[in-house]
Amino acid sequence: MSFKELAEKKPRWGFGMMRDYLKNKGYSWNHKRIRRVYREMGFNIRIKPRKRLPVRSPKPFVQLFVGSTRNY
Protein backbone atom coordinates (compact mmCIF):
# COMPACT_ATOMS: atom_id res chain seq x y z
CA MET A 1 0.00 0.00 0.00
CA SER A 2 1.44 3.36 -1.00
CA PHE A 3 1.72 6.39 1.23
CA LYS A 4 -1.02 8.21 -0.71
CA GLU A 5 -3.42 5.27 -0.55
CA LEU A 6 -2.84 4.92 3.17
CA ALA A 7 -3.44 8.65 3.76
CA GLU A 8 -6.68 8.52 1.74
CA LYS A 9 -7.85 5.34 3.47
CA LYS A 10 -7.20 6.68 6.97
CA PRO A 11 -7.85 10.46 6.68
CA ARG A 12 -8.20 11.03 10.44
CA TRP A 13 -4.87 9.46 11.35
CA GLY A 14 -2.77 12.54 10.84
CA PHE A 15 0.98 12.76 10.81
CA GLY A 16 1.71 11.05 14.14
CA MET A 17 -0.31 7.89 13.54
CA MET A 18 1.01 7.68 9.98
CA ARG A 19 4.60 7.91 11.27
CA ASP A 20 4.01 5.20 13.88
CA TYR A 21 2.33 2.92 11.33
CA LEU A 22 5.15 3.29 8.80
CA LYS A 23 7.77 2.73 11.51
CA ASN A 24 6.03 -0.48 12.63
CA LYS A 25 5.89 -1.66 9.00
CA GLY A 26 9.67 -1.34 8.76
CA TYR A 27 10.10 1.86 6.73
CA SER A 28 13.25 3.76 7.62
CA TRP A 29 11.90 7.25 6.91
CA ASN A 30 12.49 9.79 9.63
CA HIS A 31 9.73 11.99 11.02
CA LYS A 32 10.85 15.10 9.10
CA ARG A 33 10.54 13.39 5.73
CA ILE A 34 7.13 11.92 6.55
CA ARG A 35 5.84 15.31 7.75
CA ARG A 36 7.15 17.06 4.61
CA VAL A 37 5.61 14.52 2.23
CA TYR A 38 2.34 14.52 4.18
CA ARG A 39 2.14 18.33 3.95
CA GLU A 40 3.10 18.44 0.26
CA MET A 41 0.35 15.97 -0.59
CA GLY A 42 -2.19 18.26 1.11
CA PHE A 43 -3.35 15.81 3.78
CA ASN A 44 -3.19 18.18 6.75
CA ILE A 45 -6.11 17.77 9.13
CA ARG A 46 -8.00 20.91 10.10
CA ILE A 47 -7.47 21.70 13.76
CA LYS A 48 -10.83 22.12 15.43
CA PRO A 49 -11.19 25.38 17.34
CA ARG A 50 -11.82 25.05 21.05
CA LYS A 51 -15.32 25.68 22.32
CA ARG A 52 -15.44 28.93 24.27
CA LEU A 53 -16.99 28.60 27.69
CA PRO A 54 -19.29 31.33 28.98
CA VAL A 55 -17.88 33.67 31.62
CA ARG A 56 -19.19 32.68 35.01
CA SER A 57 -19.99 35.21 37.69
CA PRO A 58 -18.74 34.26 41.15
CA LYS A 59 -21.47 33.21 43.56
CA PRO A 60 -21.25 33.95 47.28
CA PHE A 61 -20.04 31.08 49.42
CA VAL A 62 -22.82 29.45 51.41
CA GLN A 63 -21.65 28.24 54.81
CA LEU A 64 -23.26 24.86 55.51
CA PHE A 65 -22.53 24.61 59.22
CA VAL A 66 -23.17 27.26 61.83
CA GLY A 67 -20.60 28.02 64.50
CA SER A 68 -22.40 26.09 67.27
CA THR A 69 -22.47 22.71 65.49
CA ARG A 70 -19.60 20.25 65.43
CA ASN A 71 -18.61 18.19 62.45
CA TYR A 72 -17.48 14.77 63.68
Biopython code that builds the backbone (N, CA, C, O; Angstrom):
import numpy as np
from Bio.PDB.StructureBuilder import StructureBuilder

atoms = [
    (1, "MET", "N", (0.848, -1.166, 0.000)),
    (1, "MET", "CA", (0.000, 0.000, 0.000)),
    (1, "MET", "C", (0.899, 1.237, 0.000)),
    (1, "MET", "O", (1.832, 1.341, 0.797)),
    (2, "SER", "N", (0.605, 2.169, -0.904)),
    (2, "SER", "CA", (1.440, 3.360, -1.004)),
    (2, "SER", "C", (1.067, 4.378, 0.078)),
    (2, "SER", "O", (0.034, 4.268, 0.738)),
    (3, "PHE", "N", (1.927, 5.349, 0.229)),
    (3, "PHE", "CA", (1.718, 6.393, 1.233)),
    (3, "PHE", "C", (0.432, 7.166, 0.948)),
    (3, "PHE", "O", (-0.320, 7.488, 1.867)),
    (4, "LYS", "N", (0.182, 7.461, -0.327)),
    (4, "LYS", "CA", (-1.018, 8.215, -0.705)),
    (4, "LYS", "C", (-2.276, 7.401, -0.445)),
    (4, "LYS", "O", (-3.259, 7.931, 0.072)),
    (5, "GLU", "N", (-2.258, 6.126, -0.796)),
    (5, "GLU", "CA", (-3.422, 5.266, -0.551)),
    (5, "GLU", "C", (-3.712, 5.156, 0.941)),
    (5, "GLU", "O", (-4.869, 5.186, 1.361)),
    (6, "LEU", "N", (-2.668, 5.030, 1.728)),
    (6, "LEU", "CA", (-2.835, 4.923, 3.172)),
    (6, "LEU", "C", (-3.416, 6.215, 3.751)),
    (6, "LEU", "O", (-4.289, 6.169, 4.618)),
    (7, "ALA", "N", (-2.935, 7.363, 3.275)),
    (7, "ALA", "CA", (-3.440, 8.648, 3.763)),
    (7, "ALA", "C", (-4.894, 8.859, 3.355)),
    (7, "ALA", "O", (-5.662, 9.455, 4.110)),
    (8, "GLU", "N", (-5.284, 8.383, 2.175)),
    (8, "GLU", "CA", (-6.676, 8.515, 1.739)),
    (8, "GLU", "C", (-7.582, 7.524, 2.454)),
    (8, "GLU", "O", (-8.751, 7.819, 2.702)),
    (9, "LYS", "N", (-7.054, 6.356, 2.786)),
    (9, "LYS", "CA", (-7.854, 5.336, 3.465)),
    (9, "LYS", "C", (-8.093, 5.705, 4.927)),
    (9, "LYS", "O", (-9.168, 5.447, 5.468)),
    (10, "LYS", "N", (-7.105, 6.299, 5.554)),
    (10, "LYS", "CA", (-7.196, 6.683, 6.969)),
    (10, "LYS", "C", (-7.034, 8.203, 7.096)),
    (10, "LYS", "O", (-5.992, 8.659, 7.568)),
    (11, "PRO", "N", (-8.026, 8.998, 6.694)),
    (11, "PRO", "CA", (-7.849, 10.459, 6.679)),
    (11, "PRO", "C", (-7.747, 11.088, 8.057)),
    (11, "PRO", "O", (-7.207, 12.188, 8.172)),
    (12, "ARG", "N", (-8.238, 10.447, 9.104)),
    (12, "ARG", "CA", (-8.201, 11.030, 10.438)),
    (12, "ARG", "C", (-6.941, 10.672, 11.215)),
    (12, "ARG", "O", (-6.763, 11.134, 12.342)),
    (13, "TRP", "N", (-6.074, 9.866, 10.641)),
    (13, "TRP", "CA", (-4.867, 9.461, 11.353)),
    (13, "TRP", "C", (-3.940, 10.629, 11.628)),
    (13, "TRP", "O", (-3.451, 10.777, 12.748)),
    (14, "GLY", "N", (-3.695, 11.439, 10.654)),
    (14, "GLY", "CA", (-2.770, 12.543, 10.843)),
    (14, "GLY", "C", (-1.323, 12.082, 10.739)),
    (14, "GLY", "O", (-1.028, 10.925, 10.441)),
    (15, "PHE", "N", (-0.442, 13.028, 10.994)),
    (15, "PHE", "CA", (0.979, 12.763, 10.808)),
    (15, "PHE", "C", (1.519, 11.757, 11.819)),
    (15, "PHE", "O", (2.278, 10.861, 11.449)),
    (16, "GLY", "N", (1.141, 11.890, 13.082)),
    (16, "GLY", "CA", (1.714, 11.045, 14.135)),
    (16, "GLY", "C", (1.378, 9.578, 13.968)),
    (16, "GLY", "O", (2.258, 8.722, 14.059)),
    (17, "MET", "N", (0.106, 9.281, 13.723)),
    (17, "MET", "CA", (-0.307, 7.889, 13.537)),
    (17, "MET", "C", (0.316, 7.307, 12.270)),
    (17, "MET", "O", (0.709, 6.141, 12.236)),
    (18, "MET", "N", (0.399, 8.138, 11.230)),
    (18, "MET", "CA", (1.009, 7.682, 9.976)),
    (18, "MET", "C", (2.484, 7.335, 10.209)),
    (18, "MET", "O", (2.974, 6.326, 9.701)),
    (19, "ARG", "N", (3.181, 8.165, 10.970)),
    (19, "ARG", "CA", (4.598, 7.913, 11.270)),
    (19, "ARG", "C", (4.760, 6.619, 12.058)),
    (19, "ARG", "O", (5.634, 5.810, 11.747)),
    (20, "ASP", "N", (3.928, 6.418, 13.074)),
    (20, "ASP", "CA", (4.014, 5.199, 13.876)),
    (20, "ASP", "C", (3.703, 3.957, 13.046)),
    (20, "ASP", "O", (4.359, 2.926, 13.196)),
    (21, "TYR", "N", (2.706, 4.054, 12.174)),
    (21, "TYR", "CA", (2.328, 2.924, 11.332)),
    (21, "TYR", "C", (3.476, 2.547, 10.390)),
    (21, "TYR", "O", (3.823, 1.373, 10.258)),
    (22, "LEU", "N", (4.057, 3.557, 9.739)),
    (22, "LEU", "CA", (5.153, 3.285, 8.802)),
    (22, "LEU", "C", (6.385, 2.739, 9.526)),
    (22, "LEU", "O", (7.098, 1.889, 8.991)),
    (23, "LYS", "N", (6.632, 3.227, 10.737)),
    (23, "LYS", "CA", (7.773, 2.726, 11.511)),
    (23, "LYS", "C", (7.561, 1.262, 11.886)),
    (23, "LYS", "O", (8.496, 0.464, 11.822)),
    (24, "ASN", "N", (6.333, 0.904, 12.279)),
    (24, "ASN", "CA", (6.027, -0.483, 12.627)),
    (24, "ASN", "C", (6.088, -1.406, 11.414)),
    (24, "ASN", "O", (6.376, -2.594, 11.552)),
    (25, "LYS", "N", (5.817, -0.864, 10.224)),
    (25, "LYS", "CA", (5.887, -1.661, 8.998)),
    (25, "LYS", "C", (7.318, -1.834, 8.499)),
    (25, "LYS", "O", (7.557, -2.593, 7.560)),
    (26, "GLY", "N", (8.275, -1.133, 9.120)),
    (26, "GLY", "CA", (9.672, -1.338, 8.761)),
    (26, "GLY", "C", (10.264, -0.287, 7.849)),
    (26, "GLY", "O", (11.397, -0.450, 7.395)),
    (27, "TYR", "N", (9.542, 0.792, 7.559)),
    (27, "TYR", "CA", (10.100, 1.856, 6.730)),
    (27, "TYR", "C", (11.110, 2.647, 7.548)),
    (27, "TYR", "O", (10.916, 2.872, 8.742)),
    (28, "SER", "N", (12.191, 3.067, 6.893)),
    (28, "SER", "CA", (13.253, 3.759, 7.618)),
    (28, "SER", "C", (13.193, 5.274, 7.416)),
    (28, "SER", "O", (14.205, 5.955, 7.584)),
    (29, "TRP", "N", (12.035, 5.805, 7.061)),
    (29, "TRP", "CA", (11.900, 7.249, 6.905)),
    (29, "TRP", "C", (11.901, 7.904, 8.274)),
    (29, "TRP", "O", (11.340, 7.369, 9.230)),
    (30, "ASN", "N", (12.540, 9.073, 8.362)),
    (30, "ASN", "CA", (12.491, 9.786, 9.633)),
    (30, "ASN", "C", (11.253, 10.685, 9.670)),
    (30, "ASN", "O", (10.575, 10.858, 8.657)),
    (31, "HIS", "N", (10.967, 11.247, 10.827)),
    (31, "HIS", "CA", (9.727, 11.992, 11.019)),
    (31, "HIS", "C", (9.675, 13.263, 10.174)),
    (31, "HIS", "O", (8.594, 13.699, 9.778)),
    (32, "LYS", "N", (10.841, 13.862, 9.894)),
    (32, "LYS", "CA", (10.854, 15.096, 9.105)),
    (32, "LYS", "C", (10.453, 14.829, 7.652)),
    (32, "LYS", "O", (9.741, 15.630, 7.046)),
    (33, "ARG", "N", (10.903, 13.722, 7.102)),
    (33, "ARG", "CA", (10.545, 13.389, 5.730)),
    (33, "ARG", "C", (9.057, 13.064, 5.632)),
    (33, "ARG", "O", (8.385, 13.513, 4.703)),
    (34, "ILE", "N", (8.543, 12.293, 6.577)),
    (34, "ILE", "CA", (7.127, 11.922, 6.547)),
    (34, "ILE", "C", (6.257, 13.164, 6.677)),
    (34, "ILE", "O", (5.259, 13.297, 5.969)),
    (35, "ARG", "N", (6.624, 14.078, 7.576)),
    (35, "ARG", "CA", (5.845, 15.308, 7.749)),
    (35, "ARG", "C", (5.862, 16.154, 6.474)),
    (35, "ARG", "O", (4.833, 16.700, 6.075)),
    (36, "ARG", "N", (7.036, 16.263, 5.833)),
    (36, "ARG", "CA", (7.149, 17.061, 4.614)),
    (36, "ARG", "C", (6.299, 16.480, 3.496)),
    (36, "ARG", "O", (5.571, 17.211, 2.825)),
    (37, "VAL", "N", (6.386, 15.176, 3.291)),
    (37, "VAL", "CA", (5.612, 14.524, 2.229)),
    (37, "VAL", "C", (4.120, 14.621, 2.532)),
    (37, "VAL", "O", (3.321, 14.859, 1.626)),
    (38, "TYR", "N", (3.744, 14.443, 3.776)),
    (38, "TYR", "CA", (2.339, 14.516, 4.184)),
    (38, "TYR", "C", (1.778, 15.908, 3.901)),
    (38, "TYR", "O", (0.653, 16.043, 3.419)),
    (39, "ARG", "N", (2.574, 16.950, 4.204)),
    (39, "ARG", "CA", (2.143, 18.329, 3.954)),
    (39, "ARG", "C", (2.065, 18.620, 2.464)),
    (39, "ARG", "O", (1.110, 19.246, 2.004)),
    (40, "GLU", "N", (3.066, 18.170, 1.703)),
    (40, "GLU", "CA", (3.097, 18.439, 0.262)),
    (40, "GLU", "C", (1.935, 17.784, -0.465)),
    (40, "GLU", "O", (1.461, 18.302, -1.476)),
    (41, "MET", "N", (1.477, 16.656, 0.039)),
    (41, "MET", "CA", (0.351, 15.969, -0.589)),
    (41, "MET", "C", (-0.984, 16.602, -0.195)),
    (41, "MET", "O", (-2.023, 16.236, -0.744)),
    (42, "GLY", "N", (-0.970, 17.539, 0.740)),
    (42, "GLY", "CA", (-2.186, 18.256, 1.114)),
    (42, "GLY", "C", (-3.097, 17.488, 2.048)),
    (42, "GLY", "O", (-4.313, 17.677, 2.014)),
    (43, "PHE", "N", (-2.534, 16.623, 2.887)),
    (43, "PHE", "CA", (-3.352, 15.809, 3.780)),
    (43, "PHE", "C", (-3.410, 16.342, 5.208)),
    (43, "PHE", "O", (-3.708, 15.589, 6.135)),
    (44, "ASN", "N", (-3.128, 17.631, 5.398)),
    (44, "ASN", "CA", (-3.193, 18.177, 6.750)),
    (44, "ASN", "C", (-4.626, 18.159, 7.261)),
    (44, "ASN", "O", (-5.560, 18.469, 6.522)),
    (45, "ILE", "N", (-4.795, 17.800, 8.511)),
    (45, "ILE", "CA", (-6.112, 17.774, 9.132)),
    (45, "ILE", "C", (-6.388, 19.149, 9.726)),
    (45, "ILE", "O", (-5.515, 19.758, 10.344)),
    (46, "ARG", "N", (-7.606, 19.627, 9.531)),
    (46, "ARG", "CA", (-7.999, 20.912, 10.096)),
    (46, "ARG", "C", (-8.053, 20.779, 11.614)),
    (46, "ARG", "O", (-8.652, 19.841, 12.140)),
    (47, "ILE", "N", (-7.437, 21.703, 12.299)),
    (47, "ILE", "CA", (-7.465, 21.700, 13.756)),
    (47, "ILE", "C", (-8.773, 22.337, 14.196)),
    (47, "ILE", "O", (-9.076, 23.472, 13.827)),
    (48, "LYS", "N", (-9.543, 21.604, 14.983)),
    (48, "LYS", "CA", (-10.832, 22.116, 15.428)),
    (48, "LYS", "C", (-10.620, 23.211, 16.469)),
    (48, "LYS", "O", (-9.824, 23.039, 17.392)),
    (49, "PRO", "N", (-11.326, 24.338, 16.328)),
    (49, "PRO", "CA", (-11.193, 25.385, 17.344)),
    (49, "PRO", "C", (-11.842, 24.951, 18.650)),
    (49, "PRO", "O", (-12.831, 24.218, 18.653)),
    (50, "ARG", "N", (-11.278, 25.407, 19.745)),
    (50, "ARG", "CA", (-11.825, 25.046, 21.049)),
    (50, "ARG", "C", (-13.135, 25.776, 21.290)),
    (50, "ARG", "O", (-13.323, 26.918, 20.869)),
    (51, "LYS", "N", (-14.033, 25.086, 21.979)),
    (51, "LYS", "CA", (-15.317, 25.678, 22.315)),
    (51, "LYS", "C", (-15.109, 26.687, 23.445)),
    (51, "LYS", "O", (-14.506, 26.367, 24.469)),
    (52, "ARG", "N", (-15.606, 27.893, 23.253)),
    (52, "ARG", "CA", (-15.442, 28.927, 24.270)),
    (52, "ARG", "C", (-16.503, 28.747, 25.339)),
    (52, "ARG", "O", (-17.689, 28.621, 25.035)),
    (53, "LEU", "N", (-16.078, 28.737, 26.571)),
    (53, "LEU", "CA", (-16.992, 28.598, 27.689)),
    (53, "LEU", "C", (-17.507, 29.972, 28.100)),
    (53, "LEU", "O", (-16.779, 30.961, 28.014)),
    (54, "PRO", "N", (-18.767, 30.036, 28.550)),
    (54, "PRO", "CA", (-19.285, 31.333, 28.982)),
    (54, "PRO", "C", (-18.596, 31.798, 30.266)),
    (54, "PRO", "O", (-18.162, 30.986, 31.083)),
    (55, "VAL", "N", (-18.504, 33.099, 30.423)),
    (55, "VAL", "CA", (-17.884, 33.668, 31.616)),
    (55, "VAL", "C", (-18.845, 33.477, 32.779)),
    (55, "VAL", "O", (-20.021, 33.828, 32.689)),
    (56, "ARG", "N", (-18.344, 32.928, 33.853)),
    (56, "ARG", "CA", (-19.192, 32.679, 35.015)),
    (56, "ARG", "C", (-18.986, 33.779, 36.045)),
    (56, "ARG", "O", (-17.865, 34.220, 36.300)),
    (57, "SER", "N", (-20.097, 34.208, 36.628)),
    (57, "SER", "CA", (-19.990, 35.208, 37.689)),
    (57, "SER", "C", (-19.837, 34.479, 39.019)),
    (57, "SER", "O", (-20.526, 33.488, 39.261)),
    (58, "PRO", "N", (-18.949, 34.952, 39.878)),
    (58, "PRO", "CA", (-18.741, 34.262, 41.153)),
    (58, "PRO", "C", (-19.976, 34.363, 42.047)),
    (58, "PRO", "O", (-20.581, 35.427, 42.180)),
    (59, "LYS", "N", (-20.333, 33.241, 42.649)),
    (59, "LYS", "CA", (-21.474, 33.207, 43.559)),
    (59, "LYS", "C", (-20.951, 33.278, 44.988)),
    (59, "LYS", "O", (-19.861, 32.782, 45.273)),
    (60, "PRO", "N", (-21.719, 33.891, 45.892)),
    (60, "PRO", "CA", (-21.254, 33.955, 47.280)),
    (60, "PRO", "C", (-21.210, 32.570, 47.908)),
    (60, "PRO", "O", (-22.051, 31.716, 47.626)),
    (61, "PHE", "N", (-20.215, 32.363, 48.764)),
    (61, "PHE", "CA", (-20.036, 31.082, 49.423)),
    (61, "PHE", "C", (-21.114, 30.898, 50.480)),
    (61, "PHE", "O", (-21.337, 31.775, 51.314)),
    (62, "VAL", "N", (-21.778, 29.755, 50.439)),
    (62, "VAL", "CA", (-22.815, 29.454, 51.414)),
    (62, "VAL", "C", (-22.200, 28.560, 52.475)),
    (62, "VAL", "O", (-21.707, 27.474, 52.170)),
    (63, "GLN", "N", (-22.227, 29.014, 53.722)),
    (63, "GLN", "CA", (-21.650, 28.238, 54.808)),
    (63, "GLN", "C", (-22.679, 27.208, 55.260)),
    (63, "GLN", "O", (-23.788, 27.570, 55.651)),
    (64, "LEU", "N", (-22.317, 25.926, 55.209)),
    (64, "LEU", "CA", (-23.259, 24.861, 55.506)),
    (64, "LEU", "C", (-23.459, 24.658, 56.997)),
    (64, "LEU", "O", (-24.561, 24.318, 57.428)),
    (65, "PHE", "N", (-22.433, 24.856, 57.784)),
    (65, "PHE", "CA", (-22.526, 24.615, 59.223)),
    (65, "PHE", "C", (-22.423, 25.934, 59.971)),
    (65, "PHE", "O", (-21.624, 26.806, 59.630)),
    (66, "VAL", "N", (-23.249, 26.054, 60.996)),
    (66, "VAL", "CA", (-23.174, 27.255, 61.831)),
    (66, "VAL", "C", (-22.089, 27.051, 62.884)),
    (66, "VAL", "O", (-21.625, 25.928, 63.080)),
    (67, "GLY", "N", (-21.691, 28.095, 63.546)),
    (67, "GLY", "CA", (-20.595, 28.018, 64.498)),
    (67, "GLY", "C", (-20.857, 27.111, 65.687)),
    (67, "GLY", "O", (-19.902, 26.611, 66.281)),
    (68, "SER", "N", (-22.124, 26.875, 66.066)),
    (68, "SER", "CA", (-22.400, 26.094, 67.266)),
    (68, "SER", "C", (-22.434, 24.585, 67.000)),
    (68, "SER", "O", (-22.475, 23.810, 67.956)),
    (69, "THR", "N", (-22.418, 24.151, 65.770)),
    (69, "THR", "CA", (-22.466, 22.715, 65.487)),
    (69, "THR", "C", (-21.054, 22.180, 65.308)),
    (69, "THR", "O", (-20.138, 22.909, 64.930)),
    (70, "ARG", "N", (-20.901, 20.894, 65.587)),
    (70, "ARG", "CA", (-19.602, 20.252, 65.428)),
    (70, "ARG", "C", (-19.693, 19.233, 64.296)),
    (70, "ARG", "O", (-20.714, 18.568, 64.123)),
    (71, "ASN", "N", (-18.664, 19.127, 63.566)),
    (71, "ASN", "CA", (-18.614, 18.193, 62.449)),
    (71, "ASN", "C", (-17.689, 17.042, 62.834)),
    (71, "ASN", "O", (-16.468, 17.160, 62.736)),
    (72, "TYR", "N", (-18.278, 15.930, 63.272)),
    (72, "TYR", "CA", (-17.475, 14.771, 63.677)),
    (72, "TYR", "C", (-17.337, 13.817, 62.538)),
    (72, "TYR", "O", (-16.695, 12.776, 62.679)),
]
sb = StructureBuilder()
sb.init_structure("model")
sb.init_model(0)
sb.init_chain("A")
sb.init_seg("    ")
for serial, (resi, resn, name, xyz) in enumerate(atoms, 1):
    if name == "N":
        sb.init_residue(resn, " ", resi, " ")
    sb.init_atom(name, np.array(xyz, "f"), 0.0, 1.0, " ", f" {name:<3s}", serial, name[0])
structure = sb.get_structure()
